[in-house]
Amino acid sequence: MAIEFYPQFFTNRNEVLDDVKSNGTWPTTFVSGPSEGLHLHWHADEVHAYIMEGETDFLDAESGKRTAVKTGDKIVVPARTLHAEGAVKDRVVYLLALPDALPPEEFLALHDPAELDQ
């Protein structure tokens, strides 16, 4: 499945939390510091990512397209979808919403593309 992008989806934290409640997901925060970007990977669970601060881009491996994202945007990455966060100049603050409450080492696990077929 392809990544879904929702530009200018929200204007404040309360709108994000209302959306998290309506989706029945569990919120957590994640801060991505300066980097050249991540390698292609996938996650075991669907992730709703709300950009609370900053800007970057996301590569959707299915389409091969990079999409710029910034504060106020929402991204939905379906489970087992190959993707990569792009370069981060300063930092990007995400509110992540997941279907289940998971410890950080599980929801942040970056699975190798070669494992996708297993």
KAWOJO-V70949 format. One record per run of one state. SS is the DSSP state (2 for helix, 1 for strand, 0 for the rest). FROM is the first residue (numbers start at 1). TO is the last residue. Records with the same first field share a line. If there is no record, write none. Layout:
# KAWOJO-V70949
SS=FROM-TO  FROM-TO
This chain:
# KAWOJO-V70949
0=1-3  7-12  24-25  36-40  43-46  54-54  61-64  71-73  78-82  86-87  99-103  108-110  112-112  118-118
1=4-6  26-35  41-42  47-53  55-60  65-70  74-77  83-85  88-98  111-111
2=13-23  104-107  113-117
